[in-house]
Amino acid sequence: RPEPETPTDWPPVRHDVRWATKFPLGMGFTEQVAAIKTIAEACGPLGHTIMVVDSTGLGAVVVEMLRSITAVSMRTVVFTGGESATKVSAFEHHVPKRDLLAAVGIVLEQERLGVPMSCPFRTDLLDEMLSIERSISERGHDSYAAAGQGHDDLTMALCLAVWWADRPDQGAVWHQAALLRAARSPAAQRAAEQAARDRLADYQARARAR
């Protein structure tokens, strides 16, 4: 019989950023959490959904609030200045910002990352990615941030998603999700994708109207 497949046997995952959004400055935690819940649950019709959330500093507050209002699976990441990633628990990781940015760099080099023209805030995301700069402290520690007074929120959100989804042990997860999608009729799959797009478009419209 064939040898059992291992996580490294799965084909490389391709990442397409089909939707993105930005929260306005000054938006309260309660509003942010409600928005994240709406967005994550809107993706439910597509199949496998995991939130990968920055829990650094005040991000821990957002994580606890999210856990209290949604059942969507969640993993949390604390940004560190360490030398390597550390798995604190099944749901929490401490990861150097360098590693997160490197995950996106790798998939870009391998042409496994796409941002369709239809993606909201596409230009903002690409501009942010190009603005990231590396600096070295007097003690030799590296740090990464947007140049000048720029922001890197979209970039780091992408880094979190790619870092998690591209982990070798996630290959089987995405394969199973693909099998579930394949088991649907083409019409059912199109309907599921349209339902997700409609929910996200509705959220975007309501956000702009505020």
C-alpha positions as CSV (number, residue, x, y, z in Angstrom):
1,R,0.0,0.0,0.0
2,P,1.2,3.6,-0.4
3,E,3.2,5.3,2.3
4,P,1.0,7.6,4.4
5,E,1.1,11.2,3.4
6,T,2.9,13.7,5.7
7,P,2.3,17.4,5.9
8,T,5.3,18.0,3.6
9,D,3.7,16.0,0.9
10,W,0.9,18.5,0.3
11,P,1.4,20.9,-2.6
12,P,2.4,24.5,-1.8
13,V,-0.5,26.7,-0.8
14,R,-1.3,29.7,-3.0
15,H,-2.6,32.8,-1.2
16,D,-4.9,35.3,-2.8
17,V,-6.0,38.4,-0.9
18,R,-9.6,38.8,-2.1
19,W,-10.7,41.3,0.5
20,A,-9.2,43.8,3.0
21,T,-10.5,46.6,5.1
22,K,-9.1,49.3,7.5
23,F,-10.5,50.6,10.7
24,P,-10.6,54.4,11.2
25,L,-8.3,55.9,13.8
26,G,-10.0,56.3,17.1
27,M,-12.4,53.3,16.6
28,G,-13.2,51.8,20.0
29,F,-12.4,48.2,20.9
30,T,-16.1,47.2,21.1
31,E,-16.6,48.4,17.5
32,Q,-13.5,46.8,16.3
33,V,-14.4,43.4,17.8
34,A,-17.9,43.6,16.4
35,A,-16.5,44.3,13.0
36,I,-14.0,41.5,13.1
37,K,-16.7,39.1,14.2
38,T,-18.9,40.2,11.3
39,I,-16.1,39.8,8.8
40,A,-14.9,36.4,10.1
41,E,-18.4,35.0,10.2
42,A,-19.2,36.3,6.7
43,C,-16.5,34.0,5.4
44,G,-18.2,31.0,6.9
45,P,-19.9,29.9,3.6
46,L,-16.4,29.5,2.0
47,G,-15.6,26.7,4.4
48,H,-12.5,26.6,6.7
49,T,-12.1,29.9,8.6
50,I,-9.5,30.8,11.1
51,M,-8.8,34.2,12.6
52,V,-5.1,34.9,13.3
53,V,-5.0,37.8,15.6
54,D,-2.2,40.1,16.9
55,S,-2.4,39.8,20.7
56,T,0.6,42.1,21.3
57,G,0.0,44.6,24.1
58,L,-3.6,45.9,23.9
59,G,-4.3,43.3,21.3
60,A,-4.8,40.9,24.2
61,V,-7.9,42.8,25.1
62,V,-9.3,42.4,21.6
63,V,-8.6,38.7,21.8
64,E,-10.5,38.2,25.0
65,M,-13.5,40.2,23.7
66,L,-13.5,38.2,20.5
67,R,-13.5,34.9,22.4
68,S,-16.6,36.0,24.3
69,I,-18.7,36.8,21.2
70,T,-17.8,34.4,18.4
71,A,-17.1,30.7,18.0
72,V,-14.9,31.2,14.9
73,S,-11.6,29.3,15.4
74,M,-8.8,31.7,16.5
75,R,-5.0,31.7,16.9
76,T,-3.1,34.5,18.6
77,V,0.3,35.8,17.9
78,V,2.5,38.1,20.0
79,F,5.1,40.0,18.0
80,T,8.5,39.7,19.6
81,G,12.1,40.8,19.0
82,G,13.4,37.3,19.7
83,E,15.4,35.0,17.5
84,S,12.8,32.3,16.8
85,A,9.1,31.6,17.1
86,T,7.8,29.9,20.2
87,K,4.6,27.9,20.5
88,V,3.2,28.9,23.9
89,S,0.0,26.7,23.5
90,A,-2.1,25.2,20.8
91,F,-3.7,28.6,20.3
92,E,-0.9,31.1,21.1
93,H,2.5,31.8,19.4
94,H,5.2,34.3,20.0
95,V,6.8,35.2,16.7
96,P,9.6,37.7,15.7
97,K,8.3,40.3,13.3
98,R,11.2,39.3,11.1
99,D,9.7,35.8,10.6
100,L,6.3,37.2,9.8
101,L,7.6,39.5,7.1
102,A,9.9,36.7,5.8
103,A,6.8,34.4,5.3
104,V,5.3,37.0,2.9
105,G,8.7,37.5,1.2
106,I,9.0,33.7,0.5
107,V,5.6,33.4,-1.1
108,L,6.2,36.5,-3.2
109,E,9.5,35.0,-4.5
110,Q,7.7,31.8,-5.2
111,E,4.9,33.6,-7.0
112,R,2.3,32.2,-4.6
113,L,0.7,35.5,-3.5
114,G,-1.8,37.5,-5.4
115,V,-3.8,40.6,-4.7
116,P,-6.5,40.9,-7.4
117,M,-7.4,44.4,-8.7
118,S,-10.9,43.9,-7.2
119,C,-9.5,43.7,-3.6
120,P,-10.5,46.7,-1.5
121,F,-7.5,48.8,-0.2
122,R,-5.2,47.0,-2.7
123,T,-3.2,50.1,-3.3
124,D,-2.9,50.9,0.4
125,L,-1.6,47.3,1.1
126,L,1.0,47.4,-1.7
127,D,2.2,50.9,-0.7
128,E,2.6,49.7,2.9
129,M,4.5,46.6,1.8
130,L,7.0,48.7,-0.1
131,S,7.4,51.2,2.8
132,I,8.6,48.6,5.4
133,E,12.1,49.4,6.6
134,R,14.6,47.5,8.7
135,S,16.7,49.2,11.3
136,I,19.4,47.9,13.7
137,S,19.8,49.1,17.2
138,E,23.1,49.8,19.0
139,R,22.8,46.4,20.6
140,G,22.4,44.7,17.2
141,H,18.7,44.0,17.4
142,D,16.7,44.4,14.2
143,S,13.3,46.0,14.0
144,Y,10.8,46.6,11.2
145,A,8.3,49.4,10.7
146,A,6.8,51.6,8.0
147,A,9.0,54.5,6.9
148,G,8.3,57.9,8.4
149,Q,4.8,58.3,9.8
150,G,3.4,55.5,7.7
151,H,1.3,52.5,8.9
152,D,1.9,48.8,8.5
153,D,-1.4,47.4,9.8
154,L,-2.5,45.9,6.5
155,T,0.9,44.5,5.9
156,M,1.1,42.8,9.3
157,A,-2.4,41.5,8.9
158,L,-1.3,39.8,5.7
159,C,1.9,38.6,7.3
160,L,-0.2,36.9,10.1
161,A,-2.5,35.2,7.6
162,V,0.4,34.0,5.4
163,W,2.6,32.9,8.2
164,W,-0.1,30.7,9.7
165,A,-1.6,29.4,6.4
166,D,1.8,28.5,5.0
167,R,3.0,26.4,8.0
168,P,3.8,22.9,6.9
169,D,1.3,21.4,9.4
170,Q,-1.5,23.4,7.7
171,G,-1.2,21.6,4.4
172,A,-3.6,18.8,5.4
173,V,-6.1,21.4,6.7
174,W,-6.3,23.2,3.4
175,H,-6.4,20.0,1.5
176,Q,-9.5,18.9,3.4
177,A,-11.1,22.3,2.9
178,A,-10.4,21.9,-0.9
179,L,-12.0,18.5,-0.8
180,L,-15.1,19.9,0.8
181,R,-15.3,22.6,-1.8
182,A,-14.9,20.1,-4.6
183,A,-17.7,17.9,-3.1
184,R,-20.1,20.8,-3.7
185,S,-21.8,21.2,-7.1
186,P,-20.4,24.1,-9.1
187,A,-23.6,26.0,-8.5
188,A,-23.4,25.5,-4.8
189,Q,-19.8,26.6,-4.6
190,R,-20.6,29.8,-6.6
191,A,-23.5,30.5,-4.3
192,A,-21.3,30.1,-1.3
193,E,-18.7,32.4,-2.7
194,Q,-21.4,35.0,-3.7
195,A,-22.9,34.8,-0.2
196,A,-19.5,35.6,1.3
197,R,-18.9,38.5,-1.1
198,D,-22.4,39.9,-0.4
199,R,-21.9,39.8,3.3
200,L,-18.5,41.5,3.1
201,A,-19.9,44.1,0.6
202,D,-22.7,44.8,3.0
203,Y,-20.3,45.3,5.9
204,Q,-18.2,47.6,3.7
205,A,-21.2,49.7,2.7
206,R,-22.4,50.1,6.3
207,A,-18.8,51.0,7.5
208,R,-18.6,53.7,4.9
209,A,-22.0,55.1,5.9
210,R,-20.9,55.7,9.4
